[in-house]
């Protein structure tokens, strides 16, 4: 790629006006071309960085600010109105309550139903049927409140056996500890008496 064209691409790059195809070409030139003008690239980058300093900052007058603000407020209100109108259109119409129409009354003609004639049986058959009817027997309810008696000796024996089988080791160790404590108390008491007697005779 010619140096003149490369410099033109550098100018566009530092101004951020480079197209995609030209950006690819410039990138390839940076990677491949040994005579790439790096110095010119740096100079143009520094120059573009100093452009804001050379420009005079101009502030708009207050009337212009008010006009712009008013226009922005109007635009906001228009957009809000459009959004609300769109929501109303998208909302489904309120369902009309269906009027309840009572069904036609169905008139049922009364039909007189004659009772069936009583069946007549032979006296002998009637007597047999009466004999076969079950007789209700009233059973006396069992007394639910039954008294339960316990053997006191058996209960005490069972409790003792349970304690002996489950807590024998604990009881034995507890007894040993009590005996040891008593023995130590006696020894300390005797030593105390000896010390008191010794002090008395020394005086």
C-alpha positions as CSV (number, residue, x, y, z in Angstrom):
1,X,0.0,0.0,0.0
2,X,1.3,3.5,-0.9
3,X,2.5,5.7,1.9
4,X,0.2,8.5,0.8
5,X,-2.9,6.3,1.1
6,X,-1.8,5.0,4.4
7,X,-1.4,8.5,5.8
8,X,-5.0,9.4,4.6
9,X,-6.3,6.3,6.4
10,X,-4.4,7.4,9.5
11,X,-6.1,10.8,9.4
12,X,-9.5,9.1,9.1
13,X,-8.7,6.7,11.9
14,X,-7.6,9.4,14.5
15,X,-10.9,11.3,13.7
16,X,-12.9,8.1,14.1
17,X,-14.2,8.3,10.5
18,X,-12.8,5.1,9.1
19,X,-15.0,2.6,7.4
20,X,-14.8,-1.2,8.2
21,X,-13.0,-2.1,4.9
22,X,-10.5,0.7,5.3
23,X,-10.0,-0.3,9.0
24,X,-9.1,-3.8,7.9
25,X,-6.7,-2.5,5.3
26,X,-5.0,-0.2,7.8
27,X,-4.8,-3.0,10.4
28,X,-3.1,-5.3,7.8
29,X,-0.7,-2.6,6.8
30,X,0.3,-2.2,10.5
31,X,1.0,-5.9,10.8
32,X,2.7,-6.5,7.5
33,X,4.3,-3.2,6.2
34,X,7.8,-2.8,7.7
35,X,7.8,0.9,6.6
36,X,4.6,1.8,8.3
37,X,4.6,5.5,9.3
38,X,4.2,5.1,13.0
39,X,5.6,8.6,13.6
40,X,2.9,10.3,11.5
41,X,0.3,8.2,13.4
42,X,1.5,9.5,16.7
43,X,1.7,13.1,15.5
44,X,-1.9,13.0,14.2
45,X,-3.1,11.4,17.4
46,X,-1.5,14.2,19.5
47,X,-3.0,16.9,17.2
48,X,-6.5,15.5,17.5
49,X,-6.1,15.3,21.2
50,X,-5.3,19.1,21.3
51,X,-8.3,20.1,19.2
52,X,-10.7,20.6,22.2
53,X,-8.2,23.0,23.8
54,X,-8.1,25.2,20.7
55,X,-11.9,25.5,20.4
56,X,-13.7,28.2,22.2
57,X,-16.5,27.0,24.5
58,X,-19.7,28.8,23.7
59,X,-22.7,28.6,26.1
60,X,-26.2,29.0,24.7
61,X,-28.4,31.9,26.0
62,X,-31.0,31.1,28.7
63,X,-33.9,31.7,26.3
64,X,-32.6,28.9,24.0
65,X,-32.3,26.6,27.0
66,X,-35.9,27.3,28.0
67,X,-37.1,26.6,24.4
68,X,-35.2,23.4,24.2
69,X,-36.5,22.3,27.7
70,X,-40.1,23.2,26.7
71,X,-39.8,21.2,23.5
72,X,-38.5,18.2,25.4
73,X,-41.4,18.4,27.8
74,X,-43.9,18.5,25.0
75,X,-42.2,15.5,23.3
76,X,-42.4,13.6,26.6
77,X,-46.1,14.3,27.0
78,X,-46.8,13.3,23.4
79,X,-45.0,10.0,23.9
80,X,-46.8,9.3,27.2
81,X,-50.2,10.0,25.5
82,X,-49.3,7.6,22.6
83,X,-48.3,4.9,25.1
84,X,-51.5,5.2,27.1
85,X,-53.6,5.2,23.9
86,X,-51.8,2.0,22.8
87,X,-52.5,0.3,26.1
88,X,-56.2,1.1,25.9
89,X,-56.4,-0.4,22.4
90,X,-54.6,-3.6,23.5
91,X,-56.8,-4.1,26.6
92,X,-59.6,-6.5,25.9
93,X,-63.1,-5.1,26.0
94,X,-65.0,-5.5,29.2
95,X,-67.1,-8.6,29.1
96,X,-70.7,-7.9,28.9
97,X,-72.6,-9.6,31.6
98,X,-74.8,-12.2,30.0
99,X,-78.4,-11.7,30.9
100,X,-79.9,-14.7,32.6
101,X,-82.8,-16.0,30.6
102,X,-84.8,-18.4,32.7
103,X,-85.6,-21.6,31.0
104,X,-89.2,-22.2,30.1
105,X,-91.1,-23.6,33.0
106,X,-91.7,-27.3,32.5
107,X,-95.2,-28.2,33.5
108,X,-95.6,-31.7,34.7
109,X,-99.0,-33.1,34.7
110,X,-99.9,-34.8,37.8
111,X,-100.5,-38.5,37.2
112,X,-102.6,-40.3,39.7
113,X,-100.8,-43.6,40.4
114,X,-103.0,-46.2,41.7
115,X,-101.6,-48.2,44.7
116,X,-100.9,-51.8,43.8
117,X,-103.4,-54.3,45.0
118,X,-102.4,-56.1,48.2
119,X,-101.0,-59.5,47.5
120,X,-103.1,-62.2,48.8
121,X,-101.3,-65.3,50.2
122,X,-102.7,-68.5,51.4
123,X,-103.0,-68.6,55.2
124,X,-100.5,-71.5,55.5
125,X,-97.9,-69.6,53.5
126,X,-98.4,-66.5,55.7
127,X,-97.9,-68.5,58.8
128,X,-94.6,-69.9,57.5
129,X,-93.3,-66.5,56.6
130,X,-94.0,-65.1,60.1
131,X,-92.1,-68.0,61.7
132,X,-89.1,-67.4,59.5
133,X,-88.7,-63.7,60.5
134,X,-85.6,-63.2,62.7
135,X,-86.1,-62.5,66.3
136,X,-84.1,-59.5,67.5
137,X,-82.1,-60.3,70.5
138,X,-80.9,-57.6,72.8
139,X,-77.3,-58.3,73.8
140,X,-76.1,-56.9,77.0
141,X,-73.1,-54.6,76.5
142,X,-69.9,-55.8,78.2
143,X,-68.7,-53.8,81.1
144,X,-65.7,-51.9,79.8
145,X,-64.6,-50.8,83.2
146,X,-62.6,-53.9,84.3
147,X,-60.5,-53.7,87.4
148,X,-56.9,-54.7,86.9
149,X,-55.0,-55.9,90.0
150,X,-51.2,-56.0,90.2
151,X,-49.1,-58.2,92.4
152,X,-47.1,-55.8,94.6
153,X,-44.2,-58.2,95.3
154,X,-43.9,-59.1,91.6
155,X,-43.7,-55.4,90.7
156,X,-41.0,-54.7,93.2
157,X,-39.0,-57.7,92.2
158,X,-39.2,-56.7,88.5
159,X,-38.1,-53.2,89.3
160,X,-35.1,-54.4,91.3
161,X,-34.0,-56.8,88.6
162,X,-34.3,-54.1,86.0
163,X,-32.2,-51.6,88.1
164,X,-29.6,-54.3,88.9
165,X,-29.2,-55.3,85.2
166,X,-29.1,-51.8,83.8
167,X,-27.5,-49.7,86.6
168,X,-25.3,-52.3,88.4
169,X,-22.0,-50.7,87.2
170,X,-23.1,-47.2,88.1
171,X,-24.2,-48.2,91.6
172,X,-21.0,-50.1,92.3
173,X,-18.8,-47.1,91.2
174,X,-21.0,-44.7,93.2
175,X,-20.6,-46.9,96.3
176,X,-16.8,-47.0,95.9
177,X,-16.7,-43.3,95.5
178,X,-18.7,-42.8,98.7
179,X,-16.4,-45.2,100.6
180,X,-13.3,-43.4,99.3
181,X,-14.7,-40.0,100.3
182,X,-15.4,-41.2,103.9
183,X,-11.9,-42.7,104.3
184,X,-10.3,-39.5,103.1
185,X,-12.5,-37.4,105.5
186,X,-11.4,-39.6,108.4
187,X,-7.7,-39.4,107.5
188,X,-7.9,-35.6,107.2
189,X,-9.7,-35.4,110.6
190,X,-6.9,-37.4,112.3
191,X,-4.2,-35.3,110.7
192,X,-5.9,-32.2,111.9
193,X,-6.1,-33.5,115.4
194,X,-2.4,-34.4,115.4
195,X,-1.4,-31.0,114.1
196,X,-3.5,-29.3,116.8
197,X,-2.0,-31.4,119.5
198,X,1.5,-30.8,118.3
199,X,1.0,-27.0,118.2
200,X,-0.4,-27.2,121.7
201,X,2.6,-29.0,123.2
202,X,5.1,-26.8,121.3
203,X,3.7,-23.7,123.0
